[in-house]
Amino acid sequence: MIKINSGLCRGLKLKSPKGSHTRPTASRTREAVLNAIQHRLEDAIFFDLFCGSGAMGIEALSRGAKTAYFFDNSKDAIQVLRHNLALVKERSDRSSVAMTTHLVSGELPGCLNRVKGAVQADIVWLDPPYADAKVFLSRHGLRMMDFLTSDGLLIVETGKALQAFFETELKETFEGIANLETLKTYGQTLITTFRKG
């Protein structure tokens, strides 16, 4: 069970997909990341990629984001996510504060094509399986920039073993398109932020 830490959905208990395929972001990491970008969340459009339970996107909505898009290809995750988003809708209806959600299922980055041109995100949260993160970012990192507003943020969760990759290869790949802003570690977790522009 995952609990939302703050904001309108504070205390909401979310289901999490069973098994080892999904690795939820630790509560303290989720809180630290969102505290750091709190000033960017008000009325933001937030993409939660490889979303699992959807906790990151739901926490962003709880803290003021206007709309969240949730992307995953796991049938178990989609089933759990439908349940969790129903809880968000109940909380939204009771509070009269609109929290708009969109569920997009399918393989990344293919399912992103279904929203391309229709919407751009202020913040993209990318949390791929740690073992696949380097390959995914090498192949598709630049495409992630297509879905960001002109000064949008791409925030990536990986294992801290990839720090050198972000500081060299990916930084060079993004040169002239996005700037590496921060790298922070939380135990074995690395959170890397790029700002477009």
Backbone bond lengths (Angstrom), bond angles and torsions (degrees), N, CA, C in turn:
res aa  C-N    CA-C-N  psi(-1)  N-CA   C-N-CA  omega(-1)  CA-C   N-CA-C  phi
1 M - - - 1.465 - - 1.529 109.85 -
2 I 1.316 116.63 135.73 1.461 122.60 -179.58 1.521 108.08 -114.98
3 K 1.312 116.62 134.11 1.460 120.43 -179.19 1.527 110.11 -110.58
4 I 1.346 116.11 135.04 1.469 121.07 175.70 1.523 108.70 -74.09
5 N 1.337 116.25 133.25 1.461 121.55 -169.83 1.518 115.19 -82.34
6 S 1.338 117.69 -33.71 1.464 117.92 -169.75 1.519 111.60 -154.41
7 G 1.327 114.33 171.19 1.459 120.69 175.36 1.513 113.73 80.59
8 L 1.316 115.15 -159.49 1.462 122.75 -173.01 1.525 112.67 -61.51
9 C 1.322 116.85 -32.80 1.477 121.27 -178.95 1.523 112.35 -98.72
10 R 1.315 117.17 16.13 1.468 120.99 -177.85 1.527 110.50 -53.55
11 G 1.334 114.78 133.88 1.454 120.54 178.70 1.519 114.39 87.63
12 L 1.338 117.22 -10.18 1.461 120.69 179.87 1.529 109.13 -63.22
13 K 1.330 116.44 130.46 1.460 121.45 -178.54 1.520 109.10 -101.08
14 L 1.319 115.58 118.56 1.459 122.37 -175.96 1.521 110.68 -101.75
15 K 1.312 115.71 147.43 1.459 120.69 170.33 1.522 108.57 -77.40
16 S 1.329 115.73 156.31 1.455 121.75 176.53 1.521 108.98 -127.30
17 P 1.338 118.56 140.48 1.468 119.96 178.14 1.523 111.52 -56.43
18 K 1.318 117.04 141.22 1.461 121.82 -179.34 1.524 110.32 -77.62
19 G 1.324 115.11 160.54 1.454 120.89 175.71 1.514 112.68 90.72
20 S 1.318 115.64 179.39 1.463 121.69 -174.53 1.525 112.92 -94.20
21 H 1.347 117.35 -3.23 1.472 119.83 -177.79 1.526 111.52 -65.82
22 T 1.343 116.21 -36.62 1.465 121.16 -179.27 1.521 109.75 -101.21
23 R 1.338 116.56 132.55 1.451 122.55 179.59 1.527 108.53 -120.80
24 P 1.345 117.48 97.41 1.463 118.81 -177.95 1.529 112.07 -61.85
25 T 1.328 116.03 143.47 1.461 120.60 173.38 1.522 108.83 -64.96
26 A 1.318 116.76 132.59 1.463 120.99 -179.36 1.527 110.29 -58.32
27 S 1.319 115.65 144.67 1.466 121.42 -176.52 1.528 111.78 -55.96
28 R 1.335 117.27 -44.29 1.476 119.26 -177.37 1.525 111.11 -68.68
29 T 1.338 116.96 -33.29 1.461 120.29 177.15 1.525 110.20 -68.08
30 R 1.327 115.98 -45.20 1.465 120.93 178.76 1.532 110.15 -57.64
31 E 1.317 115.80 -45.13 1.464 120.00 -179.22 1.524 111.54 -65.35
32 A 1.329 117.56 -43.39 1.467 121.15 -179.09 1.523 111.37 -63.37
33 V 1.337 116.75 -43.59 1.463 120.68 -179.90 1.524 110.45 -62.01
34 L 1.320 117.06 -47.54 1.461 119.77 -176.45 1.530 112.09 -72.87
35 N 1.324 117.62 -30.85 1.465 119.22 173.31 1.526 110.46 -60.72
36 A 1.336 116.24 -39.29 1.469 120.98 -176.85 1.527 112.40 -68.00
37 I 1.339 117.50 -26.21 1.473 120.28 -177.69 1.535 111.56 -115.66
38 Q 1.321 116.68 18.01 1.470 120.23 -176.84 1.530 111.53 -52.77
39 H 1.335 117.08 -39.65 1.464 120.88 -178.67 1.521 112.69 -65.60
40 R 1.347 117.54 -16.18 1.470 121.42 179.84 1.538 112.50 -96.70
41 L 1.322 117.61 -7.58 1.468 120.40 -170.70 1.530 114.04 -82.38
42 E 1.310 117.73 -28.30 1.478 119.74 -174.77 1.528 110.51 -59.05
43 D 1.334 115.10 119.74 1.472 123.45 179.08 1.527 113.19 61.71
44 A 1.322 117.68 20.68 1.462 121.36 -178.15 1.526 111.74 -78.64
45 I 1.333 114.40 156.92 1.467 121.53 167.39 1.522 106.39 -101.12
46 F 1.332 115.61 125.01 1.460 122.96 -170.29 1.522 109.24 -120.73
47 F 1.341 117.08 127.41 1.466 122.19 174.24 1.529 108.44 -103.38
48 D 1.325 116.43 128.13 1.460 122.63 176.88 1.528 107.21 -113.13
49 L 1.358 116.83 100.72 1.460 122.24 -175.46 1.530 110.46 -96.58
50 F 1.340 116.04 141.24 1.463 121.50 -170.19 1.530 108.10 55.58
51 C 1.322 116.15 52.56 1.464 121.45 -162.62 1.523 115.19 -75.84
52 G 1.332 119.37 -22.37 1.463 119.55 -179.48 1.513 111.65 59.13
53 S 1.313 117.35 -117.10 1.473 122.28 179.54 1.521 112.58 -71.79
54 G 1.347 116.81 -18.28 1.462 120.89 -176.01 1.515 113.97 84.41
55 A 1.335 116.96 10.77 1.471 120.41 -174.08 1.519 112.98 -58.34
56 M 1.342 117.49 -39.10 1.466 119.31 -177.15 1.526 110.56 -66.58
57 G 1.328 116.80 -47.70 1.458 119.93 178.65 1.511 112.77 -64.76
58 I 1.319 116.95 -37.75 1.475 120.70 178.93 1.519 110.38 -67.39
59 E 1.333 116.83 -40.09 1.468 119.75 176.89 1.536 110.31 -63.98
60 A 1.329 117.26 -38.18 1.465 120.63 177.60 1.526 110.79 -63.22
61 L 1.327 117.09 -43.19 1.473 120.94 175.66 1.523 110.53 -61.11
62 S 1.314 115.77 -43.77 1.457 121.36 -178.83 1.523 111.72 -59.02
63 R 1.344 116.12 -30.38 1.460 121.90 -177.40 1.528 112.95 -95.00
64 G 1.325 118.12 4.55 1.461 118.20 172.75 1.506 117.08 126.53
65 A 1.338 118.18 -7.94 1.465 119.01 176.80 1.529 109.74 -60.72
66 K 1.309 116.16 145.98 1.473 121.14 -176.69 1.516 111.63 -82.16
67 T 1.322 116.31 -41.97 1.458 122.06 -174.27 1.516 109.53 -142.75
68 A 1.337 116.20 141.81 1.464 120.18 174.85 1.523 109.30 -130.25
69 Y 1.321 114.94 135.02 1.462 123.02 174.50 1.529 107.62 -106.75
70 F 1.319 116.31 130.71 1.454 122.05 -176.81 1.533 108.95 -114.36
71 F 1.338 116.51 125.11 1.464 122.05 -176.12 1.522 109.78 -120.41
72 D 1.333 116.38 127.65 1.459 120.66 173.48 1.517 108.44 -161.40
73 N 1.343 115.93 159.48 1.465 119.24 179.34 1.518 113.28 -117.55
74 S 1.337 117.21 -2.47 1.454 121.76 -179.57 1.523 110.90 -81.46
75 K 1.334 116.66 128.36 1.465 120.02 179.24 1.521 110.97 -61.82
76 D 1.337 117.16 -39.79 1.467 120.57 178.46 1.525 110.74 -63.00
77 A 1.340 116.07 -43.61 1.463 120.06 -179.94 1.528 110.98 -64.15
78 I 1.318 117.20 -41.07 1.462 120.79 -179.30 1.525 110.49 -63.10
79 Q 1.334 116.35 -41.86 1.468 120.22 179.17 1.522 111.04 -62.74
80 V 1.329 116.22 -45.84 1.465 120.92 178.41 1.525 110.50 -64.08
81 L 1.327 115.72 -41.80 1.457 120.35 -177.81 1.528 111.85 -62.76
82 R 1.336 116.91 -40.35 1.465 119.29 176.95 1.527 110.92 -57.72
83 H 1.326 115.94 -42.20 1.470 120.50 177.86 1.537 110.63 -62.96
84 N 1.330 116.91 -46.78 1.466 120.68 -177.40 1.524 112.17 -66.01
85 L 1.338 117.01 -38.15 1.465 119.36 179.26 1.518 111.81 -70.58
86 A 1.335 117.06 -27.41 1.467 119.95 173.95 1.531 110.35 -65.43
87 L 1.325 116.54 -36.70 1.474 120.39 176.35 1.526 110.69 -65.25
88 V 1.330 115.98 -39.57 1.466 120.31 177.94 1.524 110.32 -63.30
89 K 1.336 116.96 -41.84 1.458 120.61 179.66 1.522 111.15 -62.76
90 E 1.330 116.68 -40.70 1.468 120.26 177.54 1.523 110.46 -60.91
91 R 1.332 116.60 -45.49 1.472 120.86 179.93 1.522 110.04 -64.47
92 S 1.329 117.40 -40.92 1.454 122.45 179.01 1.523 111.14 -62.73
93 D 1.334 115.89 -45.62 1.466 120.25 -179.35 1.521 111.66 -63.20
94 R 1.333 116.81 -39.38 1.462 120.57 -179.04 1.518 111.99 -69.60
95 S 1.324 116.75 -32.16 1.465 120.57 -175.46 1.522 112.77 -92.32
96 S 1.335 117.08 -12.46 1.472 122.51 -175.85 1.519 112.71 63.18
97 V 1.333 116.86 21.23 1.464 122.14 174.13 1.522 107.30 -107.33
98 A 1.317 116.72 120.54 1.456 120.94 -175.99 1.526 110.90 -71.50
99 M 1.332 115.12 123.83 1.462 121.30 171.82 1.529 105.60 -125.40
100 T 1.319 116.33 105.26 1.458 121.58 -173.35 1.520 110.11 -92.48
101 T 1.333 116.85 131.76 1.450 121.16 -179.54 1.532 110.50 -125.83
102 H 1.334 115.20 148.41 1.465 122.25 176.01 1.521 107.64 -135.85
103 L 1.314 116.74 129.50 1.458 122.19 178.18 1.525 108.97 -105.17
104 V 1.327 116.38 124.11 1.464 121.71 -179.73 1.523 107.28 -123.07
105 S 1.336 116.67 113.79 1.461 119.73 -176.60 1.521 110.97 -105.08
106 G 1.319 115.39 143.58 1.451 121.07 179.23 1.507 111.49 143.19
107 E 1.330 115.73 174.23 1.462 121.33 179.29 1.531 110.28 -71.37
108 L 1.339 115.42 137.69 1.457 119.78 171.10 1.525 107.70 -85.50
109 P 1.345 119.27 148.27 1.456 125.65 -1.29 1.524 113.17 -88.89
110 G 1.326 117.34 6.29 1.460 119.59 -177.05 1.513 114.37 -55.19
111 C 1.345 117.38 -43.68 1.467 118.36 -177.30 1.518 112.29 -69.47
112 L 1.349 117.45 -18.74 1.462 119.56 175.02 1.528 111.32 -64.32
113 N 1.340 116.06 -27.20 1.463 119.52 179.33 1.524 111.91 -62.22
114 R 1.341 116.93 -23.56 1.469 120.65 -179.36 1.520 111.94 -71.49
115 V 1.341 117.02 -18.80 1.469 119.42 178.62 1.527 111.61 -112.85
116 K 1.342 116.38 -5.87 1.463 119.27 -177.30 1.522 110.60 -61.09
117 G 1.319 115.45 132.21 1.456 120.89 -179.66 1.510 113.34 87.98
118 A 1.332 116.34 -21.79 1.463 119.99 -178.75 1.523 112.37 -90.88
119 V 1.329 116.33 -29.68 1.462 119.81 -175.42 1.524 108.98 -154.77
120 Q 1.332 116.22 147.55 1.452 122.48 171.82 1.517 108.75 -122.88
121 A 1.312 115.27 145.36 1.462 120.69 -176.62 1.523 110.93 -95.77
122 D 1.313 114.92 144.79 1.464 120.61 170.14 1.526 109.84 -78.35
123 I 1.346 114.88 -32.32 1.460 121.14 -178.58 1.522 108.53 -140.20
124 V 1.334 115.67 128.78 1.464 121.20 171.98 1.521 107.80 -113.46
125 W 1.334 115.09 120.99 1.462 121.94 174.99 1.523 107.50 -100.69
126 L 1.331 116.41 120.61 1.458 122.11 -175.50 1.524 108.85 -119.92
127 D 1.327 116.06 116.07 1.464 121.21 -176.58 1.531 109.93 -131.66
128 P 1.351 116.89 69.76 1.465 119.62 -178.87 1.525 110.76 -73.83
129 P 1.338 117.61 163.66 1.474 118.97 171.41 1.520 109.43 -52.09
130 Y 1.321 116.91 133.75 1.461 120.30 -174.23 1.526 112.13 -53.89
131 A 1.333 117.29 -39.71 1.462 120.91 -177.13 1.520 112.56 -66.45
132 D 1.341 117.38 -23.88 1.464 121.83 -176.96 1.522 113.54 -101.50
133 A 1.328 117.16 -5.16 1.466 121.02 -168.68 1.520 112.88 -61.66
134 K 1.325 118.01 -45.72 1.470 120.41 -176.09 1.523 110.53 -64.18
135 V 1.327 117.28 -45.94 1.461 121.24 -179.83 1.522 110.37 -63.38
136 F 1.339 116.87 -44.90 1.460 120.23 -179.27 1.523 111.22 -60.78
137 L 1.306 117.26 -46.73 1.466 120.84 -177.73 1.526 111.91 -69.39
138 S 1.320 117.16 -35.30 1.467 119.89 177.15 1.522 111.04 -63.85
139 R 1.318 116.35 -38.44 1.462 121.01 -177.90 1.524 113.30 -83.40
140 H 1.324 116.22 -37.30 1.465 119.45 -167.94 1.535 115.06 -124.03
141 G 1.335 116.87 1.73 1.458 119.31 -176.81 1.521 113.81 -55.46
142 L 1.331 116.40 -45.23 1.467 119.90 -179.12 1.528 111.30 -63.50
143 R 1.323 117.63 -36.27 1.460 120.72 179.36 1.522 111.87 -63.61
144 M 1.328 117.08 -28.55 1.464 120.19 178.58 1.527 110.38 -60.61
145 M 1.341 116.32 -31.42 1.461 120.28 -178.68 1.530 112.16 -66.75
146 D 1.324 116.60 -25.77 1.470 120.63 179.18 1.526 112.24 -63.43
147 F 1.319 115.98 -22.39 1.470 120.27 -174.38 1.521 112.55 -99.23
148 L 1.339 116.41 5.17 1.460 121.06 -179.43 1.523 111.92 -103.06
149 T 1.323 116.11 147.98 1.461 121.45 170.35 1.526 108.67 -65.18
150 S 1.313 117.02 173.81 1.468 121.50 -171.37 1.525 113.68 -60.15
151 D 1.335 118.37 -27.74 1.470 120.14 176.70 1.527 110.44 -125.27
152 G 1.334 115.79 29.32 1.457 120.85 -176.89 1.527 113.06 -69.29
153 L 1.328 114.79 164.48 1.455 122.09 -178.53 1.521 110.99 -109.96
154 L 1.334 115.98 135.35 1.454 122.82 167.80 1.520 106.27 -108.44
155 I 1.327 116.37 117.68 1.464 121.44 -178.89 1.524 107.70 -116.99
156 V 1.339 115.81 125.85 1.460 121.01 -172.38 1.526 110.07 -120.91
157 E 1.333 115.53 131.58 1.464 120.68 172.04 1.526 109.17 -102.81
158 T 1.325 116.18 126.86 1.463 122.45 176.11 1.521 108.65 -144.90
159 G 1.335 116.16 -179.58 1.453 120.37 168.54 1.519 109.66 -74.16
160 K 1.333 116.68 151.43 1.474 119.15 -174.45 1.524 112.86 -70.07
161 A 1.327 117.11 -10.61 1.466 120.30 176.80 1.523 112.19 -63.56
162 L 1.345 117.75 -17.03 1.465 121.28 -178.80 1.530 113.43 -90.73
163 Q 1.318 118.64 7.04 1.464 119.89 -176.28 1.530 112.13 -56.37
164 A 1.318 117.69 -45.00 1.475 120.35 -179.32 1.528 110.89 -62.72
165 F 1.318 117.89 -36.29 1.467 122.06 177.98 1.532 110.53 -61.14
166 F 1.324 117.11 -44.14 1.466 120.39 179.30 1.523 111.65 -67.23
167 E 1.327 117.11 -38.46 1.466 121.26 -175.65 1.525 112.92 -75.86
168 T 1.329 116.96 -17.92 1.471 119.61 -177.73 1.526 111.03 -119.31
169 E 1.327 117.37 -79.45 1.464 121.33 -172.48 1.522 113.40 -58.93
170 L 1.336 117.12 -52.48 1.461 118.26 -175.77 1.524 111.08 -70.91
171 K 1.316 117.10 -36.78 1.458 120.23 176.48 1.522 110.80 -58.87
172 E 1.336 116.80 -41.79 1.466 121.27 178.48 1.526 111.31 -68.76
173 T 1.321 116.75 -37.70 1.471 121.16 177.76 1.519 111.05 -60.66
174 F 1.336 116.24 -38.82 1.467 121.65 -176.61 1.532 113.13 -87.54
175 E 1.323 118.05 -0.87 1.467 121.14 -174.90 1.531 110.79 -55.51
176 G 1.336 115.02 130.57 1.454 121.35 -178.71 1.526 113.51 83.87
177 I 1.330 117.16 -8.91 1.471 121.63 -178.60 1.525 110.91 -116.18
178 A 1.316 115.73 -41.41 1.468 120.43 -179.24 1.516 109.06 -150.18
179 N 1.319 115.84 150.09 1.456 122.30 -179.13 1.519 110.71 -108.88
180 L 1.329 116.04 139.02 1.456 121.34 174.30 1.521 108.08 -72.07
181 E 1.329 116.37 118.79 1.468 120.22 -177.42 1.520 112.63 -96.15
182 T 1.338 116.54 -53.90 1.461 118.86 -175.54 1.523 111.17 -144.21
183 L 1.329 114.72 150.43 1.454 122.98 166.46 1.522 106.09 -129.55
184 K 1.313 116.19 123.82 1.461 120.27 179.35 1.519 108.90 -133.28
185 T 1.325 115.90 140.88 1.451 120.23 178.30 1.526 110.68 -109.98
186 Y 1.316 114.41 142.89 1.459 123.23 175.14 1.523 105.83 -131.02
187 G 1.343 116.51 94.61 1.453 119.57 -173.08 1.522 109.07 65.26
188 Q 1.343 116.86 -123.25 1.462 121.71 179.31 1.525 112.59 -90.69
189 T 1.330 116.91 4.31 1.466 122.09 -176.79 1.526 110.66 -98.13
190 L 1.331 115.52 136.17 1.471 121.97 175.49 1.523 108.48 -113.81
191 I 1.327 116.17 129.11 1.462 122.38 174.73 1.523 107.51 -112.60
192 T 1.337 115.92 119.92 1.463 121.68 -177.78 1.530 109.31 -118.61
193 T 1.319 116.46 133.03 1.459 121.85 -178.51 1.519 110.24 -119.38
194 F 1.343 115.03 127.98 1.457 122.35 171.60 1.530 108.50 -114.81
195 R 1.338 115.65 139.60 1.467 120.86 175.25 1.538 108.55 -109.90
196 K 1.303 115.81 126.76 1.457 120.19 178.24 1.516 110.72 -69.64
197 G 1.328 115.85 147.48 1.457 118.66 175.14 1.520 111.91 110.18
